[in-house]
């Protein structure tokens, strides 16, 4: 079916989308995303009205885009165009921003960072949105999108939110940092994780401290880091202490 769509003209794909039975429409939308031909993406652009379509169908489209194994710049542009300047249901907006992060990350892994305007526009969309976000849940969504994008140049931004943000924000920022390969977990990142775990600048909630400790233990921990984490388990709740001890034991094995 996808092969058929790849060779179809825009008008044929559009007709198929418009005539598909309601229960088949999500399948056709997913297939059109998977086809990623100029015609299929143009047909989707004409067909999908983010102001009218049911949320479930729009989310299906965004999930299909986000999970596309080798997305094109055209697919990212389509997602950005559909999100741009529209009043969207919160669930659709959230899925859309996270999808943008996923698409940016995959395009950069294809060595297309800096070569496609869509990638720059995607990164800008996330960073500008993050700077302007006022509500905590909104900030968390943008941080998750940055984690999906996995761009090394955003690590300083994530560190700021990890150290200075409220619990949910700090936890999301650390989770985003944990998605980076070990080569990007520098001494600066590790120092920040130590400050969070040991509460050097302020008192952090258990979830933040635990995430920071995991970051240290998962990225070539120094003997001193392991020792300090083990010593700190004396002051932690039994459940948290047990988890960290198991983590250390697994590393030793």
C-alpha positions in Angstrom: 0.0 0.0 0.0 2.9 2.4 0.9 4.6 1.5 -2.4 1.4 2.3 -4.2 1.1 5.7 -2.5 4.8 6.5 -3.4 3.9 6.3 -7.1 0.5 8.0 -6.8 -0.3 11.6 -7.7 -1.4 14.2 -5.2 -5.0 14.2 -6.4 -5.3 10.4 -6.1 -3.9 10.4 -2.5 -6.2 13.3 -1.6 -9.2 11.5 -3.0 -8.2 8.3 -1.1 -8.0 10.3 2.1 -11.4 12.0 1.5 -13.2 8.8 0.6 -11.7 6.4 3.2 -14.2 5.0 5.7 -13.8 6.6 9.1 -12.4 3.4 10.7 -9.8 3.2 7.8 -8.7 6.8 7.8 -6.0 6.5 10.6 -4.4 3.7 8.6 -4.4 5.7 5.4 -2.9 8.8 7.2 -0.1 6.6 8.7 0.6 5.1 5.3 0.7 8.5 3.6 3.2 9.6 6.3 5.3 6.5 5.7 5.3 7.0 2.0 6.9 10.4 2.4 6.6 11.2 -1.3 6.1 14.9 -2.3 2.6 14.0 -3.5 1.5 12.1 -0.3 2.8 14.9 2.0 1.1 17.6 -0.2 -2.1 15.6 0.0 -1.8 15.3 3.8 -1.2 19.1 4.0 -4.4 19.8 2.1 -6.4 17.2 3.9 -5.5 17.7 7.6 -7.2 20.7 9.1 -5.8 21.1 12.6 -8.7 23.3 13.5 -11.4 20.8 12.6 -10.1 17.2 12.5 -10.7 15.0 15.6 -7.9 15.0 18.1 -7.3 11.3 17.7 -6.6 11.6 14.0 -4.3 14.5 14.4 -2.4 12.7 17.2 -2.2 9.6 14.9 -0.6 11.8 12.2 1.9 13.3 14.7 2.8 9.9 16.2 3.4 8.5 12.7 5.7 11.4 11.9 7.6 11.2 15.2 8.2 7.4 14.9 9.2 7.6 11.2 12.6 5.9 11.0 14.1 8.1 8.3 12.1 11.3 8.1 12.6 13.9 5.4 12.9 17.7 5.8 9.5 17.9 4.0 7.8 15.9 6.7 9.2 18.2 9.4 8.1 21.2 7.5 4.6 19.8 7.2 4.4 19.2 11.0 5.8 22.7 11.7 3.3 24.3 9.3 0.4 22.6 10.9 1.5 23.7 14.4 2.4 27.3 13.4 0.2 30.0 14.9 -2.9 27.8 15.5 -5.0 27.4 18.6 -4.7 23.6 19.2 -6.1 21.2 21.8 -3.4 20.8 24.5 -2.9 17.1 23.7 -2.3 17.9 20.0 0.1 20.7 20.8 2.0 18.6 23.3 2.3 15.7 20.9 3.3 18.1 18.1 6.2 19.7 19.9 7.6 16.4 21.1 7.3 15.1 17.5 9.2 18.2 16.3 12.0 17.3 18.7 12.0 13.7 17.5 12.2 14.7 13.8 15.0 17.2 14.4 17.0 14.5 16.3 16.6 11.9 13.5 17.4 14.4 10.7 20.5 15.5 12.6 21.6 11.8 13.0 21.2 11.7 9.2 23.9 14.5 9.1 21.3 17.0 7.8 21.8 19.5 10.7 22.8 22.8 9.2 21.9 21.7 5.7 18.1 22.0 5.9 16.2 25.1 6.9 13.5 23.0 8.4 15.9 21.6 11.0 16.9 25.1 12.0 13.3 26.2 12.1 12.4 23.1 14.3 15.2 23.9 16.8 14.2 27.6 16.9 10.5 26.6 17.5 11.5 24.6 20.5 14.0 27.0 22.0 11.8 30.1 21.5 8.8 28.3 22.9 10.9 27.2 25.9 12.1 30.8 26.6 8.5 32.1 26.4 6.8 29.3 28.4 5.3 30.4 31.7 3.4 27.4 32.9 5.4 24.5 34.4 3.7 21.7 32.2 4.5 23.7 29.1 8.2 24.0 30.1 8.3 20.2 30.7 7.0 19.5 27.1 9.7 21.7 25.5 12.4 20.0 27.7 11.1 16.6 26.5 11.3 17.8 22.9 14.9 18.9 23.5 15.7 15.5 24.9 14.2 14.0 21.7 16.3 16.3 19.6 19.5 15.4 21.4 21.5 18.4 20.2 24.8 18.8 22.2 24.6 22.6 21.9 21.4 22.5 24.1 23.1 20.8 27.0 23.9 24.2 28.8 20.2 25.1 28.6 19.2 21.8 30.0 21.7 22.1 32.8 20.2 25.5 33.8 16.7 24.1 34.0 18.0 21.0 35.9 19.6 23.1 38.6 17.3 26.0 38.9 13.8 24.7 37.9 11.1 23.3 40.2 10.8 19.6 40.7 8.9 18.6 37.6 11.0 20.9 35.4 14.3 19.7 36.9 13.4 16.1 36.6 12.4 16.6 32.9 15.7 18.4 32.2 17.8 15.6 33.8 15.8 13.0 31.9 16.6 14.8 28.7 20.3 14.9 29.6 20.3 11.2 30.3 19.4 10.6 26.6 22.7 11.9 25.4 25.5 9.5 24.6 28.3 9.2 27.2 30.7 11.3 25.0 28.5 14.3 25.7 28.4 13.9 29.5 31.3 16.2 30.3 32.9 17.0 33.6 30.6 20.1 33.7 27.5 18.0 33.4 28.8 15.6 36.1 29.6 18.6 38.5 26.0 19.8 38.1 24.7 16.3 38.8 26.8 16.1 42.0 25.5 19.5 43.1 21.9 18.3 42.6 22.4 14.9 44.3 24.2 16.4 47.3 22.0 19.5 47.5 24.9 22.0 47.3 22.9 24.9 46.0 19.4 24.1 47.3 17.3 21.3 48.5 16.1 19.0 45.7 13.2 16.5 45.7 14.0 12.8 45.8 13.1 12.3 42.1 15.7 14.9 41.1 18.4 13.5 43.3 17.7 10.0 42.2 17.9 11.0 38.5 21.1 12.9 39.1 22.7 9.9 40.9 21.7 7.6 38.0 23.3 10.0 35.5 26.5 9.8 37.5 26.4 6.0 37.8 25.5 5.4 34.2 28.4 7.5 32.7 31.8 6.1 33.8 31.5 7.1 37.5 34.6 8.0 39.4 35.4 5.9 42.5 34.7 9.1 44.6 31.3 9.5 43.0 30.4 5.9 43.8 31.7 6.3 47.4 29.8 9.5 48.0 26.6 8.1 46.6 26.9 5.0 48.9 27.6 7.2 51.9 24.6 9.4 51.1 22.3 6.3 51.1 22.4 6.4 54.9 20.3 9.5 54.9 17.9 8.4 52.2 14.6 6.5 52.5 15.0 2.8 52.5 13.4 2.4 49.0 15.6 5.0 47.4 18.7 3.7 49.2 18.0 0.1 48.0 17.5 1.2 44.4 20.9 3.0 44.4 22.7 0.1 46.1 21.3 -2.2 43.4 22.4 0.2 40.7 25.9 0.2 42.1 25.9 -3.6 42.4 24.8 -3.9 38.7 27.6 -1.6 37.6 30.2 -3.7 39.6 28.9 -6.8 37.9 
